[in-house]
Amino acid sequence: MVELPDGRREFGWIANGLPTFPFGLAPKGLATRRQLRAAGLCPGGHGIVAQLVWRRGKAWAGLYDVNQAKPKRVPTLAQRRALAAAMAARRRCTRCGSDAGYCLPRPRICWNCTTTAAQAA
């Protein structure tokens, strides 16, 4: 049994100075960063209050207090436009300038340009 910061006692143990729980047995009121994001929240600058472990302790995730979480920030219109432009640039071929419809690998060359260059060589 471990004591949580809010005073509750739950089944678990202490590891690395944090209350630790096995996978699937996190107490109510604690969530991972991904679970907070799915709920439209973020840790809000607060640290990890416990941890969740699986794969015999080789994998872990931090648990945050849901009551201390804050709503995640909403990007401004300018930020959304900048992000859309950046994503469009990742899809554009540097040789022919066409939109591939997906994010191109690092050289930013589409499949058509890659195959025509290989055939020419």
C-alpha positions in Angstrom: 0.0 0.0 0.0 1.3 3.4 -0.9 0.0 6.8 0.0 -0.8 9.3 -2.8 -0.2 13.0 -2.5 -3.9 13.6 -1.8 -3.8 11.2 1.2 -5.5 8.2 -0.4 -3.9 4.8 0.1 -3.8 2.5 -2.9 -2.3 -0.9 -3.8 1.2 -0.4 -5.2 4.8 0.1 -4.2 7.5 2.8 -4.1 10.1 2.8 -6.9 12.5 5.6 -7.6 10.8 7.7 -4.9 7.3 7.5 -6.6 4.2 5.5 -6.0 4.2 2.7 -8.6 1.3 0.8 -10.0 1.1 -2.2 -12.4 -0.3 -1.7 -15.9 -4.1 -1.3 -15.8 -4.3 -0.7 -12.0 -3.8 3.1 -11.8 -6.0 4.7 -9.2 -8.9 7.0 -10.1 -7.8 10.6 -10.5 -4.4 9.8 -12.1 -3.8 9.7 -15.9 -0.9 9.5 -18.3 0.0 12.4 -20.5 -1.7 10.7 -23.5 -4.9 10.2 -21.5 -4.8 13.9 -20.4 -4.4 14.9 -24.1 -7.4 12.8 -25.1 -9.5 14.6 -22.4 -8.3 18.0 -23.7 -6.0 18.6 -20.7 -2.3 19.0 -20.1 -0.2 18.6 -17.0 0.0 22.4 -16.6 3.6 22.5 -15.3 2.9 20.0 -12.5 5.2 17.0 -12.2 4.6 13.3 -12.2 2.9 12.2 -9.0 3.1 8.4 -9.6 4.2 5.9 -12.3 2.7 3.0 -14.2 5.0 0.1 -15.1 4.7 -2.9 -17.4 7.0 -5.4 -19.2 8.5 -6.4 -15.8 9.5 -2.8 -15.1 11.2 -2.1 -18.4 8.5 0.2 -19.7 6.9 2.9 -17.7 4.7 6.0 -18.0 4.3 8.9 -15.7 1.0 9.5 -14.0 -0.4 13.1 -13.4 -3.0 14.3 -11.1 -6.2 15.0 -13.1 -7.3 17.6 -10.6 -4.2 19.7 -11.2 -4.3 19.4 -15.0 -5.2 22.5 -17.0 -7.0 22.8 -20.4 -4.6 22.5 -23.3 -3.8 25.6 -25.2 -5.7 26.3 -28.4 -3.5 27.5 -31.2 -4.2 30.9 -32.7 -5.3 31.3 -36.3 -1.8 32.4 -37.3 -0.3 29.4 -35.7 -2.8 27.1 -37.5 -2.0 28.7 -40.8 1.8 28.4 -40.2 1.4 24.7 -39.3 -0.7 24.1 -42.4 2.0 25.8 -44.6 4.7 23.7 -42.9 2.8 20.5 -43.5 2.2 21.5 -47.2 5.9 22.1 -47.6 6.6 18.5 -46.3 4.3 17.1 -49.0 5.8 19.2 -51.9 8.5 17.6 -54.2 11.6 19.8 -54.5 12.2 18.7 -58.1 8.8 18.9 -59.8 6.9 20.9 -57.2 3.9 18.6 -57.2 1.9 17.8 -54.0 2.5 14.1 -53.3 -0.5 13.9 -51.0 1.7 12.5 -48.1 4.7 13.6 -46.2 7.8 12.9 -48.3 11.0 11.4 -46.9 14.0 13.6 -46.1 15.3 14.4 -49.6 11.7 15.6 -50.3 11.6 14.0 -53.7 8.4 12.3 -54.9 8.2 8.7 -56.2 7.8 9.8 -59.9 11.0 11.9 -59.7 12.9 9.1 -57.9 12.0 6.5 -60.5 12.7 8.7 -63.5 16.1 9.7 -62.1 16.9 6.0 -61.5 15.8 5.1 -65.1 17.9 7.9 -66.6 21.0 6.7 -64.8 
